[in-house]
């Protein structure tokens, strides 16, 4: 479930740390969160789509790794991101 270009650009704009930032952990987590939401909705209507379920698990694990990294490096940025994205961590 690829994100459309305007949605992706808006997420990058909302979560970047400086003007040309596209790859910071905050941006990556925000993009992964949107992809996870889309895949979750897809799997609600197609419960036997096991390849998409596998992709969802990979994305969830990747997001968890990035969140652990951010928590280890800068706890204030981590807590701000979790609050902004409304994650249950």
C-alpha positions as CSV (number, residue, x, y, z in Angstrom):
1,X,0.0,0.0,0.0
2,X,2.1,2.9,-1.3
3,X,1.3,6.4,0.0
4,X,0.3,8.9,-2.6
5,X,2.7,11.7,-3.3
6,X,0.8,14.6,-1.7
7,X,0.2,12.6,1.5
8,X,3.9,11.7,1.6
9,X,4.9,15.3,1.1
10,X,2.6,16.5,3.8
11,X,3.9,14.0,6.3
12,X,7.5,15.0,5.5
13,X,6.6,18.7,5.9
14,X,4.8,18.0,9.3
15,X,7.6,16.0,10.8
16,X,10.9,17.2,9.4
17,X,13.5,18.7,11.7
18,X,14.9,21.2,9.1
19,X,14.1,22.5,5.7
20,X,15.7,19.7,3.6
21,X,15.0,16.9,6.0
22,X,13.5,13.7,4.4
23,X,15.2,10.9,6.3
24,X,15.3,11.7,10.0
25,X,13.8,9.1,12.3
26,X,10.8,11.3,12.9
27,X,9.9,11.4,9.2
28,X,10.5,7.7,8.8
29,X,8.3,6.8,11.7
30,X,5.6,9.0,10.5
31,X,5.6,7.5,7.0
32,X,5.7,4.0,8.5
33,X,2.8,4.8,10.8
34,X,0.6,5.9,7.8
35,X,1.6,2.7,5.9
36,X,0.8,0.6,8.9
37,X,-2.7,2.2,9.2
38,X,-3.4,1.6,5.5
39,X,-2.3,-2.0,5.7
40,X,-4.3,-2.6,8.9
41,X,-7.5,-1.4,7.1
42,X,-6.6,-3.5,4.1
43,X,-6.3,-6.6,6.3
44,X,-9.6,-6.0,8.0
45,X,-11.3,-6.4,4.6
46,X,-8.9,-9.1,3.3
47,X,-8.1,-11.3,6.3
48,X,-6.4,-14.1,4.3
49,X,-3.9,-11.8,2.5
50,X,-0.9,-13.3,4.2
51,X,1.8,-11.6,2.1
52,X,0.4,-8.2,3.1
53,X,0.3,-9.4,6.7
54,X,4.0,-10.3,6.4
55,X,4.8,-6.8,5.0
56,X,2.8,-5.2,7.9
57,X,4.9,-7.1,10.4
58,X,8.1,-6.0,8.8
59,X,6.9,-2.3,8.9
60,X,5.9,-2.6,12.5
61,X,9.3,-4.1,13.5
62,X,11.1,-1.4,11.5
63,X,9.1,1.4,13.2
64,X,9.9,-0.2,16.6
65,X,13.6,-0.2,15.8
66,X,13.5,3.4,14.8
67,X,11.6,4.4,18.0
68,X,14.0,2.5,20.2
69,X,16.9,4.3,18.4
70,X,15.3,7.7,18.9
71,X,14.6,6.9,22.6
72,X,18.2,5.9,23.1
73,X,19.6,9.0,21.3
74,X,17.2,11.8,22.3
75,X,14.4,11.0,24.7
76,X,12.7,14.4,24.3
77,X,12.4,14.0,20.5
78,X,11.1,10.5,21.2
79,X,8.4,11.6,23.6
80,X,7.4,14.5,21.3
81,X,7.0,12.2,18.4
82,X,5.0,9.6,20.3
83,X,2.7,12.3,21.5
84,X,2.3,13.8,18.1
85,X,1.6,10.5,16.4
86,X,-0.6,9.3,19.3
87,X,1.3,6.0,19.6
88,X,0.7,3.7,22.6
89,X,4.3,3.5,23.8
